[in-house]
Amino acid sequence: MLKPSTRQPQQLPKQLPKQLLINGQEPKLQPVAFMFPGQGAQYVNMGLELTHEISTFRDLIDRCSELLKPHLGIDLRHVLYPKQEQTNQATEQLKQTTITQPALFVIEYALAQLWMSWGVRPQAMIGHSIGEYVAACVAGVLSLEDALSLVALRGQMMQQLPGGSMLAVPLPEQEVQSLLGQELSLAVINGPSQSVISGPTDAIALLQNQLDQQGLEYRRLHTSHAFHSKMMEPILDSFTDQVKQVSLKPPQIPYLSNVTGTWITAEQAVNPGYWAQHLRQTVRFSEGVQQLLKQPETILLEVGPGRTLSTLTKRHSQKAVEQLVLTSVRHPRQEQSDLSFLLTTVEQLREAGVSVDWDGCHGQTPHQQDILRHKGQEDDTQKDNSTLESESSKTFVAPRNDLERQLTKIWENVLGIKSISVTDNFYDLGGDSLLAVRLFAEIEKVFHKKLPLASLLMAPTVAQLVNQLRQDQGSAPWSSVVPIQPNGSKPPLFCIHGAGGNVLSFRDLARYLGSEQPFYGLQSLGLDGKQTPLTTVEDM
């Protein structure tokens, strides 16, 4: 059983009304949609502080873990929240799909119930792969007991299949289809030009060679199996038989189907065959979230660890500038407590007009001083102005000159997003090293200037990058040392570039090490297009 905090929480003032006033007015009934992420979002100790401080969350983790014991043969809490000396072992266990799937379900279900106990109830939902089981359970299609048994069984049956691989490619569905051949499958469509291919490892390796020859980018995912591919077919019949043993009911809350990319029907939800096809067919998340984006007033709330679905949604070409997308639990690399992160989201929901039921919170909410701190001032961890953690402005700033307009158009094309603010952070919009390569290739075509990729670390917004373009390259001193994270009290760490000469790939490592660890990358000469690159060990 998880232990609560030894601190004595101060009760919320009893005079707090159910609906707090916002700007002197009663909040509107602002619609909220829950988004439940799938495999890849998990990490050890996700939501740990919430188990200490919030009894509703802790009790649900306890209940689900007890219900799962006969199915898993272990206490899931020992994997979710291990002792320090068992962290590495738990990390490896959490990578096994037989543990990953129930672990994600438990965390997401507990968070959903917590939000609803606080009066934040979804008008719609969407899940990504295993996340759809959470949506179905919250919607009443499955009881908690049946959902847990099916999720555990699903993971175990998948674990027994031969291993496989998955490859993310920045291509639309139509172009991906021509690459598949006989062995590969289109596993996921995360965005209009964001797809995942799945299949046998040797077939994926051949595809990588083909993409290399064509000059196309890709990213190998860290998965043990080829999910949502032909390799899942041997278990479809037996899984269907198992689903027939549970009671399925029509959904009481609308949610979107991964299989069809549109709203689930009652007939689909209660059909055991649907749930078998769900583990085999393409996850059409892009089409599903597009349905939610048709209503810009709907607030999209990711209910699970990290920000995977939030990032995908923000990058979607149909997202309106004003539509709010929020997360519940911090990303593992974010140096902020689980409690303060959750409270920040509560405040953002309230400011947007969502009613919070403080009677439902009373006696089980976080400490009053935390709430007051977040109401009155920004958390110190969000005031870090270091190069690494620069935040996007919340205010939309349109391009103010031709240079910003040209550069913004390039960003929109590369990221697949409309209406980018010149103060939006490239990484907050879902940018990564692969997209950065495409971005700078387009910049070179349009502006005939070759900027090193490291420029994006110091200038991650359109406005800042425009200043880099305006500089006379002849007067800008070249330095191989790139300050990825210049602040902190610890001895500085220097990392030498890998293949390609740039140091952009070190950004995630620097974030993981934290704001107290100064971090510098050593990039290769010649990345500015002015010097001759050093290509041999002898030259270096």
Secondary structure, DSSP 4 states (H G I P E B T S, - for coil): -PPPPSS-PPPPPTT--SS--BTTBPPP---EEEEE--TT---TTTTHHHHHH-HHHHHHHHHHHHHHHHHHSS-THHHHS--GGGHHHHHHHTTSHHHHHHHHHHHHHHHHHHHHHTT---SEEEE-TTHHHHHHHHTTSS-HHHHHHHHHHHHHHHHTSPP-EEEEES--HHHHHTT-TTT-EEEEEEETTEEEEEE-HHHHHHHHHHHHHHT---EE---SS-TTSGGGGGGHHHHHHHHTTS-----SS-EE-TTTSSBPPHHHHT-HHHHHHHHHS-B-HHHHHHHHHT-TTSEEEE-SSSSHHHHHHHH-TT--TT--EEESS--TT--S-HHHHHHHHHHHHHHTT----HHHHTTTSSPHHHHHHHHHS--GGG----STTPPPPSS-----SHHHHHHHHHHHHHHT-SS--TT--TTTTT--HHHHHHHHHHHHHHH-----TTHHHH--SHHHHHHHHHS-TTTSPP-SEEEEE---SSPPEEEE--TTS--GGGHHHHHHH-TTS-EEEEPPTTTTSSSPPP-STTT-
